[in-house]
Amino acid sequence: MLVQSIPVSAEVEALLSNAGLPVSDIHDPDKIFFLGLHVDGKLIGVIGVEQYSAVALLRSLVVNNSARQSGYGRQLVSAIEARCAEKGVEEIYLLTTEAKDYFTRAGYSEVCRDLVPSSIVKTSQFSSLCPSTAIVMVKSL
């Protein structure tokens, strides 16, 4: 099993699309950084992050249906958190409509939208791609 930086590809886009996650803004490598998890040479999961100085927006965590419940999602989250910490990120924000319990177990807590830094609020994920009913969560690193 190998977690590594990966470029956006048709395979990454298909994983995200099949999970119902937004893909319209993922093709800017200066904006979004992806890690991929490979098992036996096959990409089975990805996670992305947008960094804005000391804060970041976690986005696009997905593990292939056949590999869920194997701890791979947690490995991806841990890897992206470690990478963010190395790059000086102090807080990671995320938006979710379905995974609140999962991220609560990973140490994230719900936060009021009014308390989110403007750099995160201005992202396309926050401002238009995710519904306004999405839960906002944060974790301090």
Stockholm file with secondary structure:
# STOCKHOLM 1.0

chainA/1-141         MLVQSIPVSAEVEALLSNAGLPVSDIHDPDKIFFLGLHVDGKLIGVIGVEQYSAVALLRSLVVNNSARQSGYGRQLVSAIEARCAEKGVEEIYLLTTEAKDYFTRAGYSEVCRDLVPSSIVKTSQFSSLCPSTAIVMVKSL
#=GR chainA/1-141 SS CEEEEECCCHHHHHHHHHTTCCCTTCCCTTTCEEEEEEETTEEEEEEEEEEETTEEEEEEEEECGGGTTSSHHHHHHHHHHHHHHHTTCCEEEEEESSCHHHHHHTTCEECCGGGSCHHHHTSHIIIIISCTTSEEEEEEC
#=GC SS_cons         CEEEEECCCHHHHHHHHHTTCCCTTCCCTTTCEEEEEEETTEEEEEEEEEEETTEEEEEEEEECGGGTTSSHHHHHHHHHHHHHHHTTCCEEEEEESSCHHHHHHTTCEECCGGGSCHHHHTSHIIIIISCTTSEEEEEEC
//
